[in-house]
Amino acid sequence: MDSDSIGVLVPIFVPISMFAMVFGIVYLHKRERMAMIERGMDPRSYKPRSQTYNTLKWGLLLIGAGLGLFLAYILDHTCLAFANTGRDQNPAIYFALIAIFGGAGLFISYLIEKKDENKATNKELD
């Protein structure tokens, strides 16, 4: 396909895909509510799990990704093992350290949430 035919197809497929996405979300939401009614649950009284730790999770993820990016930059510009290969030859270290430190941030968030849940459970039992 040349660029002219792709340029013609984009205005056709983008609205169709956006409509399909919205339709799918609404359809699945209605289907979930119908399944709750079939099981005898009241969908109006159902409240999803609280997102009290959502900000903590995102904060630690972004802090970890920032630390990984910073460490990759420092290693790329100071370490002799990377200096011989050229400046644009090391994108893997950036991706790897961002993923490692971002994952570490999410893991720390999980540990904090688990610790607080255990405290709340122990208080309820007392």
C-alpha positions in Angstrom: 0.0 0.0 0.0 1.3 3.4 -0.8 0.8 6.5 1.4 -2.1 7.9 -0.5 -4.3 4.8 0.1 -3.3 4.8 3.8 -4.2 8.5 4.0 -7.7 7.6 2.7 -8.2 4.7 5.1 -7.2 6.6 8.3 -10.3 8.8 8.4 -12.5 5.8 7.9 -11.0 3.4 10.4 -10.3 5.8 13.3 -14.0 6.8 13.9 -15.1 3.2 13.4 -12.6 1.9 15.9 -13.5 4.6 18.4 -17.2 3.8 18.1 -16.4 0.1 18.5 -14.4 0.8 21.6 -17.1 2.9 23.3 -19.8 0.3 22.2 -17.7 -2.5 23.7 -17.3 -0.7 27.0 -21.0 0.1 27.3 -22.0 -3.4 26.2 -19.7 -5.1 28.8 -20.9 -2.8 31.6 -24.5 -3.7 30.8 -23.6 -7.3 30.6 -21.9 -7.2 34.0 -25.0 -5.6 35.6 -27.3 -8.2 34.1 -25.0 -11.0 35.4 -25.2 -9.4 38.9 -29.0 -9.3 38.7 -29.2 -12.9 37.6 -27.1 -13.9 40.6 -29.5 -12.0 42.9 -27.1 -9.1 43.6 -28.3 -5.5 43.6 -26.0 -3.5 41.1 -26.9 -0.2 42.7 -25.6 -1.2 46.1 -22.4 -2.7 44.6 -19.4 -0.4 45.2 -16.1 -1.2 43.5 -13.1 -1.7 45.7 -11.8 1.6 47.0 -8.8 3.1 45.3 -7.2 4.5 48.4 -3.7 3.5 47.4 -4.0 4.5 43.8 -2.0 7.7 44.3 0.7 5.9 46.3 1.0 3.3 43.5 1.4 5.9 40.7 3.7 8.0 42.8 6.1 5.1 43.6 5.9 3.9 39.9 6.9 7.3 38.6 9.6 7.8 41.3 11.1 4.4 40.4 10.9 5.2 36.6 12.6 8.5 37.2 15.3 7.0 39.3 15.9 4.3 36.7 16.1 6.9 33.9 18.5 9.0 36.0 20.7 6.0 36.8 20.8 4.9 33.2 21.8 8.4 32.1 24.6 8.5 34.7 25.8 5.1 33.7 25.7 5.9 30.0 27.7 9.1 30.4 30.3 8.0 33.0 30.9 4.3 32.8 33.8 3.3 30.6 32.1 0.1 29.4 29.4 2.1 27.7 31.6 5.0 26.5 33.4 3.0 23.8 30.2 2.1 22.0 29.0 5.6 21.2 26.3 7.7 22.7 23.4 6.4 20.6 24.2 2.7 21.0 22.8 2.1 24.5 19.0 2.3 24.4 18.6 -1.0 26.2 20.1 0.2 29.4 17.5 3.0 29.6 14.5 0.6 29.0 15.9 -2.0 31.4 16.5 0.3 34.3 13.2 2.2 33.9 11.4 -1.2 34.0 13.5 -2.5 36.9 13.0 0.6 39.1 9.4 1.1 38.1 8.7 -2.6 39.0 10.5 -2.0 42.3 8.2 1.0 43.0 5.1 -1.1 42.3 6.4 -3.9 44.6 7.1 -1.4 47.4 3.5 -0.1 46.9 2.2 -3.7 47.2 4.1 -4.3 50.4 2.8 -1.1 51.9 -0.8 -1.9 51.0 -0.5 -5.5 52.3 1.0 -4.2 55.6 -1.9 -1.7 56.1 -4.5 -4.4 55.2 -3.0 -6.7 57.8 -3.1 -3.9 60.4 -6.8 -3.2 59.6 -7.6 -6.9 59.7 -5.9 -7.3 63.1 -7.7 -4.3 64.5 -11.1 -5.7 63.4 -10.3 -9.0 65.1 -9.5 -7.4 68.4 
